[in-house]
Amino acid sequence: MVKMTMIARVTDGLPLAEGLDDGRDLVDAEMYKQQVKALFKNLSKGHNEASRMSIETGPYVFHYIIEGRVCYLTMCDRSYPKKLAFQYLEDLKNEFERVNGAQIETAARPYAFIKFEVSQMSSRLTSESRIYADKARDLNRQALIRKWAPVAIVLGVVFLLFWVKAKLW
C-alpha cells in the first residue's frame, strides 16, 4: 500500500508537492520525510545513477522515477508490488506534467504545487490494487483446485473403499 508520495525538482532538491496517503498513522513519518529530503538533496548534487530505482528503508521501500528535471517518489510497504508502484508513479508524472508542466521550472518556494491531488491519485491506485489482488487470489485458488482435485478424488475413493470393506467384514 502507498504510504507517502513526494515530488521534487531534481536540479535543486526543492519539494514541489507531497501527499500522505495511507501514512497518516505512520510511525516515524517525519523520519521518512527527512530521508526523502536527503535523497532529493543527493539527487540535486548529481548522484542519480538511475532514472528508476527502489530503495529499501525499514519495513518500507522508496520507489522513484526521474523524468526531465523532476523526481516522483512514493513510499510503499515492502509487500506492495513494484510494478504497481512504478505504474502509479508514471500516472502521477503524466498528470503532474499535464497540470503544472509549464510552471515547474519557475517554482520558487517549497510545496508550490501543494494543491495537486497526490492523495486522490494514490487512493485510486489503492482501490485498483485491491481489485487486482482479489483477482489474483481467485486465480490462485482456481489453480490449486485444478492441481489438487484429482488427488482429493483418488483419496476420497480410497477412503470410501476402506470404509465399505470395514462395514462388510
C-alpha positions in Angstrom: 0.0 0.0 0.0 1.2 3.5 -0.8 2.1 5.4 2.4 3.6 8.7 1.1 4.3 10.4 -2.2 6.6 13.4 -2.8 7.5 15.3 -6.0 10.7 17.4 -6.1 12.7 19.3 -8.7 16.0 17.4 -9.2 18.1 20.5 -10.1 17.9 21.9 -6.6 16.0 19.3 -4.5 13.1 21.7 -4.0 10.0 19.7 -2.8 7.0 20.6 -5.1 4.2 18.5 -3.8 3.5 15.9 -1.1 0.8 13.5 -0.1 0.4 11.4 3.0 -1.8 8.7 1.6 -2.2 5.8 3.9 0.6 7.2 6.1 -1.5 9.3 8.4 -1.0 6.7 11.2 2.6 6.1 10.1 5.0 5.8 13.0 8.2 7.8 12.3 6.6 9.7 9.4 8.8 12.7 10.0 11.9 10.5 9.9 10.9 9.0 6.5 10.2 12.5 5.2 13.7 13.6 6.2 15.2 10.6 4.4 13.3 11.6 1.3 14.5 15.2 1.5 18.1 13.9 2.0 17.6 11.7 -1.1 16.4 14.7 -3.1 19.4 16.7 -2.0 21.7 13.9 -3.1 19.9 13.8 -6.5 20.4 17.5 -6.9 24.1 17.1 -6.5 24.2 14.7 -9.4 24.1 11.4 -7.5 21.4 9.9 -9.7 22.8 6.9 -11.5 19.4 5.5 -12.5 16.2 7.2 -13.6 14.1 4.5 -11.9 15.1 2.9 -8.6 13.9 1.2 -5.5 15.5 1.8 -2.1 14.6 -0.3 1.0 14.2 1.6 4.3 13.0 -0.3 7.3 9.6 -2.0 6.6 9.1 0.2 3.5 10.5 0.8 0.1 11.1 4.1 -1.7 10.4 3.8 -5.4 11.2 6.8 -7.6 11.5 7.8 -11.2 13.3 10.9 -12.6 11.7 12.4 -15.7 13.1 15.6 -17.1 14.1 17.6 -14.1 11.5 16.2 -11.7 11.7 13.2 -9.3 8.5 11.4 -8.4 8.8 9.3 -5.3 6.5 7.0 -3.4 7.0 5.0 -0.2 5.2 1.7 0.0 5.0 -1.4 2.1 7.6 -4.0 1.1 4.9 -6.4 0.1 3.4 -3.8 -2.4 4.1 -4.9 -6.0 6.9 -2.9 -7.6 5.2 -2.9 -10.9 2.1 -1.2 -9.4 4.3 1.4 -7.6 6.0 2.3 -10.8 2.8 2.4 -12.8 1.4 4.8 -10.1 4.5 7.0 -10.5 4.1 7.0 -14.3 0.4 8.1 -13.9 1.4 10.7 -11.3 4.1 12.1 -13.6 1.7 12.3 -16.6 -0.9 14.1 -14.5 1.5 16.4 -12.8 3.1 17.4 -16.1 -0.3 18.0 -17.7 -1.5 20.2 -14.8 1.7 22.0 -13.8 4.3 21.4 -16.6 5.0 25.0 -17.6 5.4 26.2 -14.0 7.8 23.5 -12.7 11.0 25.4 -13.6 9.7 28.7 -12.2 8.5 27.4 -8.8 10.4 29.4 -6.1 9.1 28.1 -2.8 8.7 24.6 -1.3 5.4 22.8 -1.9 4.4 25.4 -4.6 2.0 22.7 -6.0 0.5 21.5 -2.7 -3.0 21.8 -4.3 -2.0 18.9 -6.7 -4.1 15.9 -5.6 -1.5 13.3 -4.9 -3.7 11.6 -2.3 -6.6 11.3 -4.6 -4.4 9.5 -7.2 -3.0 7.1 -4.7 -6.4 6.3 -3.3 -7.5 5.3 -6.8 -4.4 3.2 -7.1 -5.1 1.5 -3.8 -8.6 0.6 -4.8 -7.4 -0.7 -8.2 -4.6 -2.8 -6.5 -7.2 -4.3 -4.2 -9.2 -5.4 -7.2 -6.1 -6.9 -8.8 -5.2 -8.7 -5.5 -8.7 -10.2 -5.3 -8.5 -11.4 -8.9 -5.0 -12.9 -8.2 -6.3 -14.6 -5.1 -9.2 -16.1 -7.2 -6.8 -17.3 -9.9 -4.5 -18.9 -7.3 -7.5 -20.7 -5.7 -8.6 -22.0 -9.0 -5.1 -23.2 -9.8 -4.9 -25.0 -6.5 -8.3 -26.7 -7.2 -7.2 -27.8 -10.6 -3.9 -29.1 -9.3 -5.1 -31.0 -6.2 -8.7 -32.0 -7.2 -7.6 -35.3 -8.8 -5.6 -36.2 -5.7 -8.6 -35.4 -3.5 -10.9 -37.6 -5.6 -8.4 -40.5 -5.5 -8.1 -40.2 -1.7 -11.9 -40.0 -1.4 -12.3 -43.2 -3.4 -9.7 -45.0 -1.4 -11.2 -43.9 1.9 -14.7 -45.0 0.6 -13.3 -48.4 -0.4 -11.7 -48.9 3.1 -15.0 -47.8 4.8 -17.1 -50.2 2.6 -14.6 -53.0 3.2 -14.7 -52.4 7.0 -18.6 -52.4 7.0 -18.8 -55.6 5.0 -16.4 -57.6 7.1 
